[in-house]
Amino acid sequence: MSRYSAHPTDKHRAAGVLLTNLGTPDSPEPADVRRYLAEFLADPRIVERPRWLWRPILHGIILRVRPRRAARAYRKIWTDAGSPLLAIGREQARRLQARLGDDIPVALGMRYGHPSIAAGLQDLRRKGVRRIVVLPLYPQYSATTTGSTFDAVNAELRTWRVVPELHLINRYHAQPAYLDALAASIREAWSARPRGERLLFSFHGLPRRYAEAGDPYPGECEQTAAAVAGRLGLEADEWQLTYQSRFGPEEWLQPYTDETLRRLAAEGVRSVDVIAPGFAADCLETLEEIAMENRDVFIKAGGKEYHYIPALNARPDHIEMMAQLVEGHLG
């Protein structure tokens, strides 16, 4: 008999799921925010500039100024459970685990910060998983998000003797269950209060040159928004797609959310609803930028009613959509 162990053939815990998202600082204090931003902005997928040029700008200018400003924003949304993104991520993982059953372990890993993608993969390895479905919670593919996630997965697996079978889910922007869940969340918001004159689909922005280089992100955002508007029976003048969260001096995808809100108010639109379909969990960009900052922009420009429709978070239909994606790849 061989003294070497063969690859396990039993199916007990043969498969597992790594659920990932962007990440969050450990606290809303400037030191923790600085560490988080240093990791985030050092990723060459995020800032596609020569490292020799970008590093002095990042460490000499941006990380000296931006952490304190960002820390003030994080304090506005921080809860007793900590970062909303992390708290929601843990709840999503817990509910997905309950839906899939104990034989398919679910681990949570963040691209930046804690718990890391490496820690999530190691957790699955300890549980004897031999097949892993990686589900980044970015409905629309971008090299800056999904692509970067797979970079981190590969970086960790380079250190493993036995590499597991991988199933990488790189987009779900047109998944019917995802689109249905978005439409349902909007209908529920409208059933609780009067509907706004305009519905804005606000997606995270991207430098325009990234799209011109071939990133499919804007096309997938357009497909998502149009599909949801169609499910809601909206006319062309009742909804609009915009982009938020631009950073730096270069041109990003347009139209910009804040400028659109100013224009709508100036044109006499008095009420708007805003949803951010690219965010699977509420976070700084939705809770502070969209729900607070952009509300102020619209009201100061003359608008009267502004409502943010929350992300899908841990809604049952959202969890069911995740389960369907996973099961489809494990089938």
C-alpha positions as CSV (number, residue, x, y, z in Angstrom):
1,M,0.0,0.0,0.0
2,S,1.3,3.5,-0.9
3,R,2.4,5.7,2.0
4,Y,1.1,8.7,0.2
5,S,-2.4,10.0,0.6
6,A,-4.6,10.1,-2.5
7,H,-6.8,13.0,-3.3
8,P,-10.1,12.6,-1.2
9,T,-12.9,11.1,-3.3
10,D,-15.7,11.5,-0.8
11,K,-18.2,14.3,-1.5
12,H,-18.5,15.5,2.1
13,R,-17.7,19.2,2.0
14,A,-16.3,18.8,-1.5
15,A,-17.5,22.3,-2.4
16,G,-17.4,25.6,-0.7
17,V,-18.2,29.3,-1.5
18,L,-16.1,32.4,-1.1
19,L,-18.3,35.4,-1.0
20,T,-16.4,38.6,-1.6
21,N,-16.8,42.4,-1.6
22,L,-14.7,45.5,-1.7
23,G,-13.8,45.9,2.0
24,T,-13.8,48.5,4.8
25,P,-11.5,50.0,7.4
26,D,-11.3,48.4,10.8
27,S,-12.6,51.5,12.4
28,P,-13.6,55.1,11.3
29,E,-10.4,56.4,12.8
30,P,-7.9,58.2,10.5
31,A,-5.1,55.6,11.1
32,D,-7.3,52.7,10.2
33,V,-8.8,54.5,7.2
34,R,-5.2,55.4,6.0
35,R,-4.2,51.7,6.1
36,Y,-7.3,50.8,4.2
37,L,-6.8,53.5,1.6
38,A,-3.1,52.6,1.2
39,E,-4.0,49.0,0.3
40,F,-6.9,50.1,-1.9
41,L,-5.2,52.8,-3.9
42,A,-1.9,50.8,-4.3
43,D,-3.8,48.2,-6.3
44,P,-2.7,48.7,-10.0
45,R,-6.1,47.6,-11.1
46,I,-7.6,50.7,-9.3
47,V,-5.1,53.3,-10.5
48,E,-3.6,52.3,-13.8
49,R,-0.5,54.6,-13.6
50,P,3.2,53.7,-13.7
51,R,4.1,52.8,-10.1
52,W,7.1,55.1,-10.1
53,L,4.8,58.0,-10.8
54,W,1.8,57.0,-8.6
55,R,3.6,55.9,-5.4
56,P,5.0,59.4,-4.6
57,I,1.6,61.0,-5.3
58,L,-0.2,58.4,-3.1
59,H,2.1,58.5,-0.1
60,G,3.3,62.1,-0.4
61,I,0.0,63.8,-1.0
62,I,-3.2,61.6,-1.0
63,L,-2.5,59.6,2.1
64,R,-1.6,62.7,4.0
65,V,-4.9,64.4,3.3
66,R,-7.7,62.0,2.3
67,P,-7.8,59.7,5.4
68,R,-9.0,62.4,7.8
69,R,-11.7,63.5,5.3
70,A,-12.8,59.9,4.7
71,A,-12.8,59.1,8.4
72,R,-15.3,61.9,9.0
73,A,-17.5,60.3,6.3
74,Y,-17.2,56.8,7.8
75,R,-18.2,58.2,11.3
76,K,-21.5,59.3,9.8
77,I,-22.5,55.7,8.9
78,W,-20.6,53.6,11.5
79,T,-23.0,51.5,13.7
80,D,-22.8,49.6,16.9
81,A,-22.1,46.5,14.7
82,G,-19.2,48.3,13.0
83,S,-18.9,49.0,9.3
84,P,-22.3,48.5,7.6
85,L,-20.6,46.8,4.6
86,L,-19.0,44.2,6.8
87,A,-22.0,43.7,9.0
88,I,-24.2,43.2,6.0
89,G,-21.6,40.9,4.4
90,R,-21.6,38.7,7.4
91,E,-25.4,38.5,7.4
92,Q,-25.3,37.7,3.6
93,A,-22.8,34.9,4.2
94,R,-24.9,33.5,7.2
95,R,-28.1,33.5,5.2
96,L,-26.4,32.0,2.1
97,Q,-25.0,29.3,4.3
98,A,-28.4,28.5,5.7
99,R,-29.8,28.3,2.2
100,L,-27.1,26.1,0.8
101,G,-26.8,23.8,3.8
102,D,-23.9,22.8,6.1
103,D,-22.2,20.6,3.5
104,I,-21.3,23.6,1.4
105,P,-19.3,26.0,3.7
106,V,-19.5,29.7,2.9
107,A,-16.6,32.0,3.8
108,L,-16.5,35.8,3.6
109,G,-13.4,37.6,2.2
110,M,-12.8,41.3,1.5
111,R,-10.6,42.5,-1.3
112,Y,-9.1,45.2,1.0
113,G,-9.0,45.1,4.8
114,H,-10.4,42.3,7.0
115,P,-11.4,39.5,6.7
116,S,-9.2,39.2,3.7
117,I,-9.7,37.0,0.6
118,A,-6.7,35.0,1.7
119,A,-8.3,34.4,5.2
120,G,-11.5,33.3,3.5
121,L,-9.8,30.8,1.3
122,Q,-7.8,29.4,4.2
123,D,-11.0,28.9,6.2
124,L,-12.4,26.9,3.3
125,R,-9.2,24.8,3.1
126,R,-9.4,24.0,6.8
127,K,-12.9,22.7,6.2
128,G,-11.6,20.2,3.6
129,V,-13.1,22.0,0.5
130,R,-11.8,20.8,-2.8
131,R,-13.9,22.9,-5.1
132,I,-14.5,26.6,-4.6
133,V,-17.1,28.9,-6.2
134,V,-15.8,32.5,-5.9
135,L,-18.7,34.9,-6.0
136,P,-17.7,38.6,-6.0
137,L,-20.7,40.7,-5.2
138,Y,-20.2,43.0,-8.2
139,P,-23.1,42.5,-10.6
140,Q,-21.3,44.3,-13.4
141,Y,-17.8,43.2,-14.4
142,S,-14.9,45.6,-14.1
143,A,-11.2,44.9,-14.0
144,T,-11.1,47.3,-11.0
145,T,-13.5,45.1,-9.0
146,T,-14.0,41.5,-10.2
147,G,-10.7,41.4,-12.0
148,S,-8.9,42.6,-8.9
149,T,-10.7,40.0,-6.8
150,F,-9.4,37.2,-9.0
151,D,-5.9,38.7,-8.7
152,A,-6.2,38.3,-4.9
153,V,-7.5,34.7,-5.2
154,N,-4.7,33.7,-7.5
155,A,-2.1,35.4,-5.2
156,E,-3.2,33.3,-2.3
157,L,-3.5,30.0,-4.3
158,R,0.1,30.4,-5.6
159,T,1.2,29.5,-2.0
160,W,-0.9,26.2,-1.9
161,R,0.5,22.8,-2.7
162,V,-2.9,21.5,-3.8
163,V,-4.9,24.1,-5.8
164,P,-8.7,23.5,-5.6
165,E,-11.0,23.4,-8.5
166,L,-12.1,26.9,-9.1
167,H,-15.4,28.3,-10.4
168,L,-15.2,32.1,-10.9
169,I,-18.4,34.0,-11.3
170,N,-17.4,37.2,-13.0
171,R,-20.8,38.9,-13.6
172,Y,-24.5,38.6,-13.0
173,H,-25.8,41.9,-14.4
174,A,-28.4,40.3,-16.6
175,Q,-29.4,37.4,-14.2
176,P,-33.2,37.5,-14.1
177,A,-33.3,36.8,-10.3
178,Y,-31.1,39.9,-9.7
179,L,-33.1,42.1,-12.0
180,D,-36.4,40.9,-10.4
181,A,-35.0,41.6,-6.9
182,L,-34.1,45.2,-7.9
183,A,-37.5,45.8,-9.4
184,A,-39.2,44.4,-6.3
185,S,-37.2,46.6,-4.0
186,I,-38.2,49.7,-6.0
187,R,-41.9,48.7,-6.1
188,E,-41.8,48.2,-2.3
189,A,-40.3,51.6,-1.8
190,W,-43.0,53.1,-4.0
191,S,-45.8,51.3,-2.2
192,A,-44.6,52.9,1.1
193,R,-44.6,56.5,-0.2
194,P,-45.3,58.6,-3.3
195,R,-43.1,57.8,-6.3
196,G,-40.6,60.4,-7.4
197,E,-40.8,62.2,-10.7
198,R,-37.5,60.6,-11.8
199,L,-35.7,57.4,-10.9
200,L,-31.9,57.5,-11.0
201,F,-29.8,54.4,-11.4
202,S,-26.5,55.5,-9.9
203,F,-23.5,53.3,-10.5
204,H,-20.0,53.6,-9.2
205,G,-17.9,55.6,-11.7
206,L,-14.9,54.5,-13.7
207,P,-12.3,56.5,-15.5
208,R,-13.4,56.9,-19.1
209,R,-10.1,55.7,-20.4
210,Y,-10.6,52.3,-18.7
211,A,-13.8,51.8,-20.7
212,E,-12.1,53.0,-23.9
213,A,-9.4,50.4,-23.2
214,G,-12.1,47.7,-23.3
215,D,-13.6,47.4,-19.8
216,P,-17.2,46.2,-20.3
217,Y,-18.5,47.9,-17.2
218,P,-20.5,50.8,-18.7
219,G,-22.3,48.5,-21.2
220,E,-23.3,46.1,-18.4
221,C,-24.6,49.0,-16.2
222,E,-26.7,50.2,-19.1
223,Q,-28.1,46.7,-19.6
224,T,-29.0,46.4,-15.9
225,A,-30.7,49.8,-15.7
226,A,-32.7,49.3,-19.0
227,A,-33.8,45.8,-17.9
228,V,-35.1,47.0,-14.5
229,A,-36.8,50.1,-16.0
230,G,-38.5,47.7,-18.4
231,R,-39.7,45.5,-15.6
232,L,-41.2,48.6,-13.9
233,G,-42.8,49.8,-17.2
234,L,-41.0,53.1,-17.1
235,E,-41.0,55.5,-20.0
236,A,-37.6,56.9,-21.3
237,D,-38.2,60.2,-19.5
238,E,-39.0,58.6,-16.2
239,W,-35.5,57.2,-15.4
240,Q,-31.9,57.9,-16.0
241,L,-28.5,56.2,-15.5
242,T,-25.7,58.2,-13.8
243,Y,-22.3,57.6,-12.3
244,Q,-21.0,58.6,-8.9
245,S,-17.8,58.6,-6.8
246,R,-15.3,60.0,-9.2
247,F,-11.8,60.7,-7.9
248,G,-9.0,62.8,-9.3
249,P,-8.8,65.3,-12.2
250,E,-9.4,63.0,-15.2
251,E,-12.7,62.4,-16.9
252,W,-14.9,59.6,-15.6
253,L,-18.0,58.0,-17.1
254,Q,-20.8,60.4,-17.5
255,P,-23.3,61.7,-16.7
256,Y,-22.3,62.4,-13.1
257,T,-24.9,61.8,-10.4
258,D,-24.4,65.0,-8.5
259,E,-24.4,67.2,-11.6
260,T,-27.5,65.4,-12.9
261,L,-29.3,66.1,-9.6
262,R,-28.5,69.8,-9.9
263,R,-29.7,69.9,-13.4
264,L,-32.9,68.1,-12.7
265,A,-33.7,70.5,-9.8
266,A,-32.9,73.5,-12.1
267,E,-35.3,72.1,-14.7
268,G,-38.1,71.9,-12.2
269,V,-38.0,68.3,-11.1
270,R,-39.1,68.3,-7.5
271,S,-38.8,64.7,-6.4
272,V,-36.3,61.9,-7.2
273,D,-35.7,58.4,-6.2
274,V,-32.2,57.0,-6.4
275,I,-31.0,53.4,-6.4
276,A,-27.5,52.1,-6.7
277,P,-27.8,48.7,-8.4
278,G,-24.0,48.0,-8.6
279,F,-23.7,47.8,-4.8
280,A,-24.8,44.5,-3.3
281,A,-24.5,45.9,0.2
282,D,-24.9,49.4,1.6
283,C,-21.6,51.1,2.3
284,L,-19.9,54.5,2.4
285,E,-20.7,55.2,-1.2
286,T,-24.5,54.6,-0.8
287,L,-25.2,55.6,2.8
288,E,-23.0,58.7,3.0
289,E,-22.5,59.8,-0.6
290,I,-25.8,59.0,-2.1
291,A,-28.2,59.1,0.8
292,M,-26.6,62.2,2.5
293,E,-24.3,64.2,0.2
294,N,-26.3,63.9,-3.0
295,R,-29.6,64.5,-1.1
296,D,-28.1,67.9,0.0
297,V,-27.0,68.6,-3.5
298,F,-30.6,68.1,-4.8
299,I,-32.3,70.0,-2.0
300,K,-29.9,73.0,-2.2
301,A,-30.4,73.2,-6.0
302,G,-34.2,73.5,-5.4
303,G,-35.5,70.0,-5.2
304,K,-38.0,69.0,-2.6
305,E,-38.2,65.2,-2.1
306,Y,-35.2,62.9,-2.3
307,H,-35.3,59.2,-1.4
308,Y,-32.5,56.6,-1.5
309,I,-33.7,53.1,-2.1
310,P,-31.4,50.7,-0.2
311,A,-29.2,48.1,-1.7
312,L,-30.4,44.5,-1.9
313,N,-28.3,43.6,1.2
314,A,-29.7,40.4,2.9
315,R,-33.1,40.4,1.3
316,P,-34.5,36.9,0.8
317,D,-34.7,37.3,-3.0
318,H,-31.1,38.5,-3.1
319,I,-29.9,35.5,-1.1
320,E,-31.9,33.2,-3.3
321,M,-30.3,34.8,-6.4
322,M,-26.8,34.1,-4.9
323,A,-27.8,30.5,-4.2
324,Q,-29.0,30.0,-7.7
325,L,-25.7,31.3,-9.1
326,V,-23.6,29.0,-6.8
327,E,-25.8,26.0,-7.6
328,G,-25.5,26.6,-11.3
329,H,-21.7,26.5,-11.1
330,L,-21.7,23.5,-8.9
331,G,-24.3,21.6,-11.0
